[in-house]
C-alpha cells in the first residue's frame, strides 16, 4: 500500500563520515591473501583521516579551532591523496562519526576521549603533552587533564551507548533480565543466535554455528565438531541454560546435530542431554532457507515439524511494546493474516486507506 500510494520509501538528510581512531602504526589494513606485505607498505605511505588531521593542523592554523569530530563540516577528506582540503560548499549536513571503542581497549578508548576534547594536535606526542611534558600514556594524559575525575566520563559512555544501540524491548528485554538473574546466582548462560545481526542485541552472545561448531553443509546425519574433553564441551556442561534467538530460521538438521552433541557430552539420553533450552522467534517471520527448495520442503525443514518440538512448552508475549498506539490496528491485522484468520480474502484495515482518495478495490486475494 505504501508503494501504491507513492509514499517515499527512504530519505537521506545527512551524510555520515567515518573517522579513524587508532594508535600509532595500528591503522586498519585491508588486503587479499598473499598480498599482506604490499598492503602494509601502502598503508605506511597513505594517511588515515586521523593522521591527515595531524598534518592539517600542522599547516593550517584555522583548523585549530575545531576538534577532530567537527573537521568534516569545514574540510573534505580527499581519499585519492588522503588529505583534508578546505570545504568550498557548506558542510552543515556532514556528521563526523568516530566508532565506539570498548573500555577494555583502554588506550584507544582514552584516545577517543582526547580527540573529542582537544584541537590543534599535530602528532600523537603532541596529544600526550601537558604543560610541555610528554606523558607516557594516553590514559595518564586524560588523568592529568582532569577528564577522569569523578564519574562523568562513565555517564557519557553510557549515554553514547544508549544512542548507538536500539533500546531493549519485548523478548530482548526479557532475555537480558533472565541472563542477569542467572549469572547473578553464579551460573553460566549461553546466548546464541541464528544470524549475526541478532547476535549484536546482547553482549557476550555468539552465533549458534560458532558455539556448537555446526557444519555449514547439513544433512540428517550431521554432527557438531566439539570434542567431549575440549574447553568448548566443558563450557557447555557448566551452562545452566541455552537461549537460542531467531530459532525458526534454523534448519532442523542443525537442531538434531546439537541434540546429538549435548546427549553425547552430557552422557544423557534425554532430549538435548537434559539441558534447558529456551528458543525464541516467530514462525510467521522467517523460515529456514532451502536453496531451490519447494514450499513443502521448506516447511519440512522447520523445527516445529519434528517430534523434538513436542518436548517444548510454548510461552507467548502478549503485549506489543514496539507498536505505537496509532499502529495497533495494523499490527493486529498482521497477526490475523499470519494466523490465517482472514480466509482467502483479506480486507486491509482502514488505516491503510489514504484519506480523500478512491480505491478501485478494498481487498487483496491471497
NUGU-542238 format. One line per 2 residues: their letters; for each residue x, y, z of N, C-alpha, C, O. Coordinates in steps of 0.2 Angstrom, whole numbers, plus 2048, in hexadecimal, padded with zeros to 3 digits. Layout:
N
A	X/Y/Z/X/Y/Z/X/Y/Z/X/Y/Z  ...;
This chain:
366
XX	804/7FA/800/800/800/800/804/806/800/802/80B/7FD  80A/806/803/80E/80C/804/811/80D/7FD/812/813/7FB;
XX	813/808/7F9/815/809/7F2/810/80B/7ED/811/810/7E9  80A/808/7EE/804/80A/7EA/802/812/7EB/800/815/7E6;
XX	803/814/7F1/801/81B/7F2/807/820/7F1/806/826/7F2  80C/81D/7EE/812/821/7EC/815/825/7F2/818/82B/7F1;
XX	815/822/7F8/818/825/7FE/820/824/7FD/822/820/7FA  824/829/800/82B/828/800/82D/822/804/82B/820/809;
XX	832/81E/801/834/818/804/83A/819/808/83C/815/80D  83E/81E/806/844/820/80A/845/827/80A/843/82A/805;
XX	849/82A/80E/84B/831/80E/852/832/812/853/82F/817  856/836/80F/85D/837/811/85E/83E/812/85D/842/80E;
XX	85F/840/819/860/847/81A/867/849/81C/869/84F/81A  86B/844/81F/872/846/820/877/841/81E/875/83B/81C;
XX	87D/842/81D/882/83E/81A/887/83C/820/889/841/824  888/836/822/88C/834/827/893/832/825/893/82E/820;
XX	898/835/827/89F/833/826/8A2/830/82B/8A3/832/831  8A5/82A/82A/8A8/826/82F/8AF/828/830/8B3/828/82C;
XX	8B1/82A/837/8B7/82C/838/8BB/827/83C/8B9/824/841  8C1/826/83A/8C6/821/83D/8C8/823/844/8C9/828/845;
XX	8C8/81E/848/8CB/81F/84F/8CF/819/850/8CD/813/851  8D6/81A/84F/8DB/815/850/8E1/817/853/8E3/81D/853;
XX	8E5/813/856/8EB/815/859/8F1/815/854/8EF/813/84E  8F7/817/856/8FC/818/850/8FD/811/84D/8FF/80C/850;
XX	8FD/811/846/8FF/80B/842/8FA/805/844/8FC/800/843  8F4/807/846/8EF/802/847/8E9/803/843/8E3/801/845;
XX	8E9/807/83D/8E4/808/839/8E1/801/836/8E5/7FD/835  8DB/801/834/8D8/7FC/830/8DB/7FB/829/8DC/800/826;
XX	8DD/7F5/827/8E0/7F3/821/8DB/7EE/81E/8DA/7E8/821  8D9/7EF/818/8D5/7EA/814/8D9/7E7/80E/8DD/7EB/80B;
XX	8DA/7E0/80E/8DE/7DD/809/8DB/7D7/807/8D7/7D4/80A  8DD/7D4/801/8DC/7CE/7FF/8E1/7C9/801/8E7/7CB/802;
XX	8DF/7C3/801/8E4/7BD/803/8EA/7BD/7FE/8E9/7BD/7F8  8F0/7BD/801/8F6/7BD/7FE/8F9/7C4/7FC/8FF/7C5/7F9;
XX	8F5/7CA/7FE/8F7/7D0/7FD/8F8/7D4/803/8F8/7DB/803  8FA/7D1/809/8FA/7D4/80F/900/7D9/80F/8FE/7DF/812;
XX	906/7D8/80D/90B/7DC/80D/90A/7E2/809/90B/7E8/80C  908/7E2/803/906/7E8/7FF/901/7EC/802/901/7F2/802;
XX	8FC/7E9/805/8F7/7ED/808/8F9/7F1/80E/8F7/7F7/80F  8FD/7EE/812/900/7F2/818/905/7F7/815/905/7FD/818;
XX	908/7F6/810/90D/7FB/80E/909/801/80B/90A/807/80C  903/800/808/8FF/805/805/8FC/809/80B/8FB/80F/80B;
XX	8FA/805/810/8F7/809/816/8FB/80E/819/8F9/813/81C  902/80C/819/907/811/81C/908/817/818/90A/81C/81A;
XX	906/817/812/907/81C/80D/901/821/80D/901/826/80A  8FB/81E/80F/8F5/822/80F/8F3/824/816/8F4/821/81B;
XX	8EF/82A/816/8ED/82C/81C/8E6/82A/81E/8E2/828/819  8E4/829/824/8DD/828/826/8DA/82E/827/8DD/833/827;
XX	8D3/82E/829/8D0/835/82A/8D3/838/831/8D3/83E/832  8D6/834/835/8D9/836/83B/8E0/839/83A/8E1/83F/83C;
XX	8E4/835/837/8EB/838/836/8EB/83E/831/8EF/842/831  8E6/83E/82C/8E5/844/828/8E3/84A/82C/8E4/84F/82A;
XX	8DF/849/831/8DD/84E/835/8E3/851/839/8E3/857/83A  8E8/84D/83B/8EE/84F/83E/8F1/854/839/8F4/859/83B;
XX	8F2/852/833/8F5/855/82E/8F2/85C/82C/8F5/861/82B  8EB/85C/82C/8E7/862/82B/8E9/867/830/8EA/86D/82F;
XX	8E9/865/836/8EA/86A/83C/8F1/86D/83C/8F2/872/83E  8F6/869/839/8FC/86B/838/8FD/871/833/902/875/834;
XX	8F9/871/82E/8F9/876/828/8F4/87B/828/8F4/880/824  8EE/87A/82C/8E9/87E/82B/8E7/880/832/8E4/87C/836;
XX	8E8/887/834/8E7/889/83B/8DF/889/83C/8DD/888/842  8DB/88B/837/8D4/88B/838/8D1/885/83A/8CC/885/83E;
XX	8D4/87F/838/8D1/878/83A/8D2/877/842/8CF/873/845  8D6/87C/845/8D7/87B/84D/8D1/87D/850/8D0/87B/856;
XX	8CC/880/84D/8C6/882/850/8C1/87C/851/8BC/87D/854  8C2/877/84E/8BD/871/84E/8C0/86B/850/8C6/869/84F;
XX	8BD/867/854/8BF/860/856/8BE/85B/850/8BB/85D/84B  8C1/855/851/8C1/850/84C/8BA/84E/849/8B9/84E/843;
XX	8B5/84E/84E/8AE/84C/84B/8AB/851/847/8A6/850/843  8AD/858/848/8AA/85D/845/8AD/85F/83E/8AA/863/83A;
XX	8B3/85C/83D/8B7/85E/837/8B3/85D/830/8B3/861/82C  8AF/857/830/8AB/856/829/8A6/85C/827/8A4/85C/822;
XX	8A4/860/82C/8A0/865/82A/8A3/86B/827/8A0/86F/823  8AA/86B/827/8AE/871/825/8B3/86F/820/8B6/873/81C;
XX	8B4/868/820/8BA/865/81B/8B7/85F/818/8B3/85B/81B  8B9/85D/812/8B8/857/80E/8BE/853/80E/8C3/855/80D;
XX	8BD/84C/80F/8C2/847/80F/8C3/845/808/8BE/841/806  8C8/846/805/8CA/844/7FE/8CD/83D/7FF/8D2/83C/801;
XX	8C9/838/7FD/8CB/831/7FE/8D1/82F/7F9/8D5/82B/7FB  8D1/832/7F3/8D7/831/7EE/8DD/833/7F1/8E2/830/7F0;
XX	8DD/839/7F4/8E4/83C/7F7/8E4/83B/7FE/8E9/83C/801  8DF/838/801/8DE/837/809/8E0/83E/80D/8E5/83D/811;
XX	8DD/843/80B/8DE/849/80E/8D8/84D/80F/8D3/84C/80B  8D8/851/814/8D2/856/816/8D3/85C/812/8D8/85F/812;
XX	8CD/85E/80E/8CE/864/80A/8C8/869/80C/8C2/866/80E  8C9/86F/80C/8C4/874/80E/8BD/873/80A/8BD/872/804;
XX	8B7/873/80D/8B1/872/80A/8AF/878/806/8AF/87D/809  8AD/877/800/8AB/87D/7FC/8A4/87F/7FD/8A1/884/7FC;
XX	8A0/879/7FF/898/87A/800/897/879/807/89B/876/80A  891/87B/809/88F/87A/810/88F/872/812/88D/86E/80E;
XX	891/871/818/891/86A/81B/88D/869/821/88E/865/825  887/86D/821/883/86C/827/880/865/827/87E/863/82C;
XX	87F/862/821/87C/85B/821/881/856/822/87F/850/821  887/857/824/88C/852/824/88D/850/82C/88E/855/830;
XX	88D/84A/82E/88E/848/835/895/844/835/895/83F/832  899/846/839/89F/842/83A/89E/83D/83F/89C/83E/845;
XX	89F/836/83E/89D/831/843/8A3/82D/844/8A6/829/840  8A5/82D/84B/8AA/828/84D/8A7/822/850/8A2/822/853;
XX	8AA/81C/84E/8A7/816/851/8A8/816/859/8AC/818/85C  8A3/812/85B/8A3/811/863/8A8/80C/864/8A9/807/861;
XX	8AC/80E/869/8B2/809/86B/8B0/806/872/8AE/80A/877  8B2/800/873/8B0/7FC/879/8B5/7FF/87E/8BB/800/87D;
XX	8B3/7FF/884/8B8/802/88A/8BD/7FD/88B/8C3/7FF/88E  8BC/7F6/889/8C2/7F2/88A/8C8/7F3/886/8CE/7F1/887;
XX	8C6/7F6/880/8CC/7F9/87C/8CE/800/87E/8CC/805/87B  8D1/800/884/8D1/806/888/8D5/80C/884/8D2/812/884;
XX	8DB/80B/881/8DE/810/87E/8DA/814/878/8DA/81A/877  8D7/80F/874/8D2/812/86F/8CC/816/872/8CA/81B/86F;
XX	8CA/813/877/8C4/816/87A/8C6/81D/87D/8C2/822/87C  8CC/81E/880/8CE/824/882/8D0/829/87D/8D0/82F/87D;
XX	8D3/826/877/8D4/82A/871/8CE/82D/86F/8CE/833/86D  8C9/829/86E/8C2/82C/86C/8C0/832/870/8BD/837/86E;
XX	8C1/831/877/8BF/836/87B/8C3/83C/87A/8C0/842/87B  8C9/83C/879/8CD/842/878/8CB/845/871/8CB/84B/871;
XX	8CA/841/86C/8C8/844/865/8C2/848/866/8C1/84C/861  8BD/846/86A/8B7/84A/86B/8B8/850/86F/8B3/855/86F;
XX	8BE/851/872/8BF/857/876/8C4/85C/874/8C5/862/876  8C9/859/870/8CF/85D/86E/8CF/85F/867/8CC/85C/863;
XX	8D2/865/866/8D3/867/85F/8DA/86A/85D/8DD/86B/862  8DB/86A/857/8E2/86D/855/8E7/868/856/8ED/86A/857;
XX	8E6/862/857/8EB/85C/858/8EF/85B/852/8EC/85A/84D  8F5/85A/852/8F9/859/84C/8FD/852/84C/900/850/847;
XX	8FC/84E/852/8FF/848/852/8FD/844/858/8F9/847/85D  8FE/83D/859/8FC/83A/85F/900/83C/865/8FD/83D/86B;
XX	906/83E/864/90A/841/86A/907/848/86C/907/849/872  905/84C/867/902/852/869/8FB/851/86D/8F9/855/871;
XX	8F8/84C/86B/8F1/84A/86E/8F3/848/875/8EE/849/87A  8F8/845/877/8FA/843/87E/8FE/848/882/900/847/887;
XX	8FF/84E/87F/903/853/882/8FE/858/887/8F9/85A/884  900/858/88D/8FD/85D/892/902/861/895/906/85F/898;
XX	901/868/894/905/86C/897/90D/86B/895/911/86C/899  90D/86A/88F/914/869/88C/917/862/88D/91D/861/88B;
XX	914/85E/891/917/857/892/913/852/88F/90D/851/88F  917/84D/88B/913/848/887/913/842/88C/918/83F/88E;
XX	90C/840/88E/90B/83B/892/90C/834/88F/90C/834/889  90C/82F/893/90E/828/890/908/825/88D/909/820/889;
XX	902/826/88F/8FC/823/88C/8F6/828/88B/8F6/82E/88E  8F1/826/887/8EC/82A/886/8E7/82B/88C/8E4/830/88D;
XX	8E6/825/88F/8E2/825/895/8E5/82A/89B/8E1/82D/89E  8EC/82A/89B/8EF/82E/8A0/8EE/836/89E/8ED/83A/8A2;
XX	8ED/837/898/8EC/83E/895/8E5/840/897/8E4/845/89A  8E0/83B/896/8D9/83C/898/8D9/83E/8A0/8D5/842/8A2;
XX	8DC/83A/8A4/8DC/83B/8AB/8DF/842/8AD/8DD/845/8B1  8E5/844/8A9/8E8/84A/8AB/8E4/850/8A9/8E4/855/8AC;
XX	8E0/84F/8A4/8DB/855/8A2/8D5/855/8A6/8D1/859/8A5  8D4/850/8AA/8CE/850/8AE/8C8/84D/8AB/8C2/84E/8AE;
XX	8C9/849/8A5/8C3/846/8A2/8C0/840/8A6/8BA/83E/8A5  8C4/83D/8AA/8C2/837/8AD/8C0/839/8B5/8BF/834/8B8;
XX	8C0/83F/8B7/8BE/840/8BD/8B6/840/8BE/8B2/843/8BA  8B4/83C/8C3/8AD/83B/8C4/8AA/836/8BF/8AE/832/8BC;
XX	8A4/835/8BE/8A1/830/8BA/89D/833/8B4/89A/82F/8B0  89F/839/8B2/89C/83C/8AC/89D/838/8A6/899/838/8A1;
XX	8A4/836/8A5/8A5/832/89F/8A2/82C/89E/8A0/829/898  8A0/828/8A4/89C/822/8A3/895/824/8A1/892/820/89D;
XX	892/829/8A4/88B/82C/8A1/88B/82D/89A/887/82B/897  891/830/898/891/832/890/891/82B/88C/88E/82B/887;
XX	895/826/88F/895/820/88B/88F/81D/88B/88D/81A/886  88B/81C/891/885/819/891/880/81D/88C/87C/81A/889;
XX	880/824/88C/87B/827/888/87D/826/881/878/825/87D  883/826/87F/885/825/878/883/81D/876/880/81C/870;
XX	884/819/87A/882/812/879/87A/811/878/878/80D/873  876/815/87C/86F/814/87B/86D/818/874/868/816/872;
XX	871/81C/872/86F/81F/86B/871/81B/865/86E/81B/860  876/817/866/878/812/861/874/80C/860/872/80A/85B;
XX	872/809/866/86F/803/866/867/804/867/865/809/86A  863/800/863/85C/801/864/85A/7FF/86B/85D/7FB/86E;
XX	855/803/86E/853/801/875/850/7FA/875/84C/7F8/870  851/7F6/87B/84F/7EF/87B/847/7F0/87C/845/7F3/881;
XX	843/7EC/878/83C/7EB/879/83A/7E4/877/83E/7E1/874  834/7E2/87A/832/7DC/878/836/7D6/87B/838/7D6/881;
XX	837/7D1/877/83B/7CB/879/842/7CD/87B/845/7C9/87F  845/7D2/877/84C/7D3/879/84D/7D6/880/851/7D4/884;
XX	848/7DA/882/848/7DC/889/847/7D6/88E/84A/7D6/893  843/7D1/88C/841/7CC/890/848/7C7/891/84A/7C5/896;
XX	84B/7C6/88B/851/7C2/88B/857/7C6/88F/85A/7C3/893  857/7CC/88F/85D/7D0/892/85B/7D0/89A/860/7CF/89E;
XX	855/7D0/89C/854/7CF/8A3/855/7C8/8A5/858/7C7/8AB  853/7C3/8A1/854/7BC/8A3/85C/7BB/8A4/85E/7B7/8A8;
XX	860/7BD/89F/867/7BC/89F/86A/7BF/8A5/86E/7BC/8A9  868/7C5/8A7/86B/7C8/8AD/869/7C5/8B4/86D/7C4/8B8;
XX	863/7C2/8B4/861/7BE/8BA/865/7B8/8BB/867/7B6/8C0  866/7B4/8B5/869/7AE/8B5/871/7AF/8B7/873/7AB/8BB;
XX	874/7B4/8B4/87B/7B5/8B5/87C/7B8/8BC/881/7B7/8BF  877/7BB/8BE/877/7BE/8C5/877/7B8/8CA/87A/7B9/8D0;
XX	875/7B3/8C9/875/7AD/8CD/87B/7A9/8CC/87C/7A3/8CF  87F/7AB/8C8/886/7A7/8C7/886/7A2/8C1/88A/79E/8C1;
XX	880/7A2/8BD/880/79C/8B8/881/79F/8B1/881/7A5/8B0  883/79B/8AD/885/79D/8A6/87F/79D/8A1/87A/799/8A2;
XX	87F/7A2/89D/879/7A2/898/87D/7A2/891/881/7A6/890  87A/79E/88C/87C/79F/885/877/7A2/881/872/79F/880;
XX	878/7A8/87E/874/7AB/87A/876/7AB/873/87B/7AE/871  873/7A7/86F/875/7A6/868/86F/7A9/863/869/7AA/865;
XX	871/7AA/85D/86C/7AD/858/86D/7A9/852/873/7A7/850  868/7A9/84E/868/7A6/847/86C/7AB/842/86E/7A8/83D;
XX	86C/7B1/843/86E/7B6/83E/873/7BB/842/873/7BC/848  878/7BE/83E/87D/7C2/841/87A/7C9/844/87C/7CC/848;
XX	874/7CB/840/871/7D1/842/86E/7D0/849/86E/7D5/84D  86B/7CB/84A/867/7C9/851/86C/7C9/856/86B/7CB/85C;
XX	873/7C7/855/878/7C6/85A/879/7CD/85D/87B/7CD/863  879/7D3/859/87B/7D9/85C/876/7DC/861/877/7E1/864;
XX	870/7D9/862/86B/7DB/867/86D/7DB/86E/86C/7DF/872  871/7D6/870/873/7D5/877/87B/7D3/877/87D/7D0/872;
XX	87E/7D6/87C/885/7D5/87D/887/7CE/87E/883/7CB/882  88C/7CC/87C/88F/7C5/87D/88B/7C0/87A/88D/7BA/87B;
XX	887/7C1/875/884/7BC/871/888/7BA/86B/88C/7BE/868  887/7B4/868/88A/7B2/862/885/7AE/85E/880/7AD/860;
XX	887/7AD/858/883/7A9/853/883/7A2/855/888/79F/858  87D/79E/854/87D/797/856/882/793/852/885/78E/855;
XX	884/795/84C/889/791/848/890/792/84C/894/78D/84C  891/798/84F/897/799/852/898/795/859/89D/792/85A;
XX	892/795/85D/892/791/863/892/78A/863/896/786/866  88E/787/85E/88D/780/85E/892/77D/858/892/777/857;
XX	895/781/854/899/77F/84F/895/77B/84A/896/775/848  88F/77E/848/88A/77A/843/88D/77B/83C/88F/780/83A;
XX	88D/775/838/890/776/832/88C/77A/82D/886/77A/82E  88F/77D/828/88B/781/824/886/77D/81F/881/780/81D;
XX	889/778/81D/885/773/818/882/76E/81D/885/76A/820  87B/76E/81D/877/76A/822/873/764/81F/871/765/819;
XX	873/75F/822/86E/759/820/86C/756/826/86D/758/82C  868/750/825/865/74D/82B/86A/74A/82F/868/748/835;
XX	870/749/82D/875/745/831/87B/74A/834/880/748/836  87A/750/833/87F/755/835/881/755/83C/87C/754/840;
XX	887/756/83E/889/757/845/88D/75D/846/890/760/841  88D/75F/84C/891/766/84E/898/764/850/89A/75E/853;
XX	89D/768/84E/8A4/767/84E/8A6/769/855/8AB/76E/856  8A4/766/85B/8A6/768/862/8A8/761/865/8A4/75D/866;
XX	8AE/761/867/8B1/75B/86A/8AE/75B/872/8AE/760/875  8AD/755/874/8AA/754/87B/8AE/757/880/8AC/75A/885;
XX	8B5/757/880/8BA/75A/885/8BC/761/883/8C1/763/886  8B9/764/87E/8BC/76B/87C/8B9/770/881/8B4/76F/884;
XX	8BC/776/881/8BA/77C/885/8B3/77E/883/8AF/780/887  8B1/77D/87C/8AA/77F/87A/8A5/77A/87D/8A0/77C/880;
XX	8A7/773/87E/8A2/76F/881/8A2/770/888/89C/76F/88B  8A7/772/88C/8A7/773/893/8A2/779/894/89F/779/899;
XX	8A3/77E/890/89F/784/891/897/782/890/893/785/894  896/77E/88B/88F/77C/88A/88C/778/890/886/779/892;
XX	890/774/893/88E/770/899/88D/775/89F/888/773/8A2  890/77A/89F/88F/77F/8A5/88A/783/8A4/888/787/8A8;
XX	887/784/89E/882/789/89C/87B/787/89F/879/781/89F  878/78B/8A3/872/78A/8A6/86C/78A/8A1/867/786/8A1;
XX	86C/78E/89C/867/78F/897/86A/791/890/86E/795/890  867/78F/88B/869/791/884/863/795/881/85E/792/880;
XX	864/79B/87F/85F/7A0/87C/861/7A0/875/866/7A2/873  85C/79E/871/85D/79E/869/859/7A3/866/853/7A2/866;
XX	85B/7A9/864/857/7AE/861/856/7AD/859/85A/7AA/856  850/7AF/857/84E/7AE/850/84F/7A7/84E/851/7A5/848;
XX	84D/7A2/852/84D/79B/851/849/799/84B/84B/794/847  843/79C/849/83F/799/843/843/799/83D/841/796/838;
XX	848/79D/83C/84C/79E/836/851/798/836/855/798/830  852/794/83B/857/78F/83B/854/789/838/84F/787/83A;
XX	858/785/834/856/77F/831/856/77A/836/85A/77A/83B  851/775/836/850/770/83B/856/76B/83B/858/769/841;
XX	85A/76B/836/860/767/837/866/76A/83B/869/766/83E  865/770/83C/86A/774/841/868/772/848/86C/770/84C;
XX	861/772/849/85F/770/850/860/769/851/862/767/857  860/765/84D/861/75D/84E/868/75C/84F/86A/758/853;
XX	86D/760/84C/874/75F/84D/876/762/854/87A/75F/857  873/767/856/874/76A/85D/871/765/862/874/764/868;
XX	86B/762/861/868/75D/865/86D/757/866/86E/755/86C  870/755/861/875/74F/861/87B/751/865/87E/74D/869;
XX	87D/757/864/883/75A/868/882/75A/86F/886/757/873  87D/75D/871/87B/75E/879/87A/757/87C/87C/756/882;
XX	876/753/878/875/74C/87B/87C/748/87C/87D/744/881  880/749/877/887/746/878/88B/748/87D/88E/745/881;
XX	88C/74F/87E/891/752/883/88E/752/88A/892/752/88E  887/752/88A/884/751/891/883/74A/893/880/749/899;
XX	884/745/88E/882/73E/88F/87B/73D/892/87A/73A/897  876/740/88F/86F/740/891/86B/73F/88B/86C/742/885;
XX	866/73A/88B/862/739/885/85C/73D/885/858/73D/880  85B/742/889/856/747/889/857/74B/883/85C/74C/881;
XX	851/74F/880/852/753/87B/857/759/87D/856/75C/882  85C/75A/879/861/75F/87A/865/75E/880/867/762/884;
XX	865/757/882/869/756/888/866/758/88E/86A/758/893  860/75A/88E/85D/75C/895/85E/763/896/85C/766/89B;
XX	862/767/891/863/76E/892/85D/772/891/859/771/88C  85C/778/894/857/77C/893/858/780/88D/85D/784/88D;
XX	854/780/888/854/784/882/84F/788/881/849/786/882  850/78F/880/84B/794/880/84B/796/878/850/79A/877;
XX	847/795/874/846/797/86D/842/79D/86D/83D/79E/870  843/7A1/868/83F/7A7/867/83E/7A9/860/843/7A7/85C;
XX	839/7AC/85E/838/7AE/857/831/7AD/855/82D/7AB/859  82F/7AF/84F/829/7AF/84C/829/7AB/846/82C/7AD/841;
XX	825/7A6/845/825/7A2/83F/822/7A6/839/822/7A4/833  81E/7AB/83B/81B/7AF/836/820/7B4/832/81F/7B7/82D;
XX	826/7B5/836/82B/7BA/833/830/7B7/82E/830/7BA/828  833/7B1/82F/838/7AF/82B/839/7A7/82C/839/7A5/832;
XX	839/7A3/827/83A/79C/827/841/79B/825/845/79F/822  844/795/826/84B/793/823/84B/794/81C/846/792/818;
XX	851/796/81A/852/797/813/854/790/810/859/78E/811  850/78E/80B/852/788/807/853/789/800/84E/78B/7FC;
XX	859/789/7FE/85B/78B/7F7/857/787/7F2/857/781/7F2  853/78A/7EE/84F/787/7E8/84A/782/7EB/848/77D/7E8;
XX	848/783/7F2/844/77F/7F5/83C/781/7F4/83B/787/7F4  838/77C/7F4/831/77D/7F3/82E/77F/7F9/831/77F/7FF;
XX	828/781/7F9/824/784/7FF/824/77E/804/825/77F/80A  822/778/802/822/772/807/828/770/80A/829/76E/80F;
XX	82E/771/806/834/76F/808/837/774/80E/83A/773/813  835/77B/80C/837/780/811/833/77F/818/836/780/81D;
XX	82D/77D/817/829/77C/81D/82B/776/821/82C/776/827  82D/771/81D/830/76B/820/837/76C/824/838/768/829;
XX	83A/771/822/841/773/825/840/777/82C/845/778/82F  83A/779/82D/838/77C/833/838/778/83A/836/772/839;
XX	83B/77B/83F/83B/777/845/835/775/848/834/770/84B  830/779/846/829/778/849/826/771/846/821/76E/849;
XX	828/76F/840/826/769/83D/829/762/840/828/75D/83D  82E/763/844/831/75D/847/82F/75B/84E/82C/75F/851;
XX	82F/754/84F/82C/752/856/830/755/85C/82D/756/861  836/758/85B/83A/75B/860/836/761/863/836/763/869;
XX	832/764/85E/82E/76A/860/829/769/866/827/76D/869  827/763/866/822/761/86B/824/761/872/821/761/877;
XX	82B/762/873/82E/762/87A/82E/769/87C/830/76B/882  82C/76E/878/82D/775/87A/826/778/87D/821/776/87A;
XX	826/77C/882/820/780/884/820/787/881/825/78A/882  81B/789/87E/81A/78F/87A/818/794/87F/813/794/882;
XX	81B/79A/87F/81A/7A0/883/819/7A6/87E/81C/7A6/879  814/7AA/87F/812/7AF/87A/813/7B6/87E/812/7B7/883;
XX	816/7BB/87A/816/7C2/87C/810/7C5/879/810/7C5/873  80C/7C7/87D/805/7CA/87B/805/7D1/87A/800/7D4/876;
XX	80A/7D5/87C/80A/7DC/87C/80F/7DF/877/815/7DD/878  80D/7E2/872/811/7E5/86D/814/7EC/86F/811/7F1/86F;
XX	81A/7EC/872/81D/7F1/875/820/7F6/86F/822/7FC/871  821/7F4/869/824/7F8/864/81F/7FC/860/820/802/85E;
XX	819/7FA/85F/814/7FD/85B/811/803/85F/80F/803/865  811/809/85B/80D/80F/85E/806/80E/85E/803/809/85B;
XX	802/812/862/7FB/811/862/7F8/812/85B/7F3/80E/85A  7FA/816/857/7F7/817/850/7F9/811/84C/7F6/810/847;
XX	7FE/80C/84E/7FF/807/84A/7FC/800/84C/7FD/7FB/849  7F9/800/852/7F6/7FA/855/7F1/7F7/850/7F1/7F0/850;
XX	7ED/7FA/84C/7E8/7F7/848/7EB/7F4/842/7EA/7EE/841  7F1/7F7/83F/7F4/7F3/83A/7F8/7ED/83D/7F9/7E8/839;
XX	7FB/7EE/843/7FF/7E8/846/7FA/7E2/847/7FC/7DD/846  7F4/7E4/849/7EF/7DE/84B/7ED/7DB/844/7EC/7D5/844;
XX	7EC/7DF/83F/7EB/7DC/838/7F0/7D7/836/7EF/7D2/833  7F6/7D9/837/7FC/7D5/835/7FC/7CE/838/7FD/7C9/835;
XX	7FA/7CE/83F/7FA/7C8/842/7F4/7C4/840/7F5/7BE/83F  7EE/7C7/83E/7E9/7C3/83B/7EB/7C0/834/7E8/7BA/833;
XX	7EE/7C4/830/7F1/7C1/82A/7F5/7BB/82B/7F5/7B6/828  7FA/7BC/830/7FF/7B6/832/7FB/7B0/834/7FE/7AB/833;
XX	7F6/7B1/838/7F2/7AB/83B/7ED/7A8/836/7EA/7A3/838  7EC/7AB/830/7E7/7A9/82C/7E0/7AA/82D/7DC/7A6/82B;
XX	7DF/7AF/832/7D8/7B0/834/7D4/7B4/82F/7CE/7B4/830  7D7/7B7/82A/7D3/7BB/825/7D1/7B7/81F/7CD/7BA/81B;
XX	7D3/7B1/81E/7D0/7AD/819/7D4/7AE/812/7DA/7B1/813  7D1/7AD/80D/7D5/7AE/806/7D4/7B6/804/7D8/7B8/800;
XX	7CF/7B9/807/7CE/7C0/805/7D0/7C5/80B/7CD/7C4/810  7D5/7C9/80B/7D7/7CD/810/7D6/7D4/80F/7D8/7D7/80A;
XX	7D2/7D7/813/7D0/7DE/813/7D5/7E2/817/7D6/7E1/81D  7D8/7E7/814/7DD/7EB/817/7DA/7F0/81D/7D4/7F2/81C;
XX	7DD/7F1/822/7DA/7F5/827/7D9/7FD/825/7DD/7FF/820  7D5/800/828/7D4/807/825/7DA/80C/825/7DA/811/822;
XX	7DE/80A/82A/7E4/80F/82A/7E8/80F/824/7EC/813/823  7E8/809/820/7EC/809/81A/7E9/80D/814/7EC/80E/80F;
XX	7E3/80F/815/7DF/813/80F/7E1/81A/810/7E0/81D/815  7E4/81D/80B/7E5/824/80B/7DF/828/80B/7DA/826/808;
XX	7DE/82E/80F/7D8/832/80F/7D7/836/809/7DC/838/806  7D1/837/808/7CF/83B/802/7D1/838/7FB/7D2/83B/7F6;
XX	7D2/831/7FB/7D4/82E/7F5/7CF/828/7F4/7CD/825/7F9  7CE/826/7ED/7C9/820/7EC/7CE/81B/7EA/7D2/81B/7E5;
XX	7CC/815/7ED/7D0/80F/7EB/7CC/80B/7E7/7C6/80A/7E7  7CF/807/7E2/7CB/803/7DD/7C9/7FD/7E0/7C4/7FA/7DE;
XX	7CD/7FB/7E5/7CB/7F4/7E9/7CD/7F5/7F0/7D2/7F8/7F2  7C9/7F2/7F4/7CB/7F2/7FB/7CD/7EB/7FE/7CD/7EA/804;
XX	7CF/7E7/7FA/7D1/7E0/7FC/7D6/7DD/7F8/7D7/7DF/7F2  7DA/7D9/7FB/7E0/7D6/7F7/7DE/7CE/7F7/7DD/7CB/7FD;
XX	7DF/7CB/7F2/7DE/7C4/7F2/7E5/7C0/7F3/7EA/7C2/7EF  7E5/7BB/7F7/7EB/7B8/7F9/7EA/7B0/7F7/7EF/7AC/7F8;
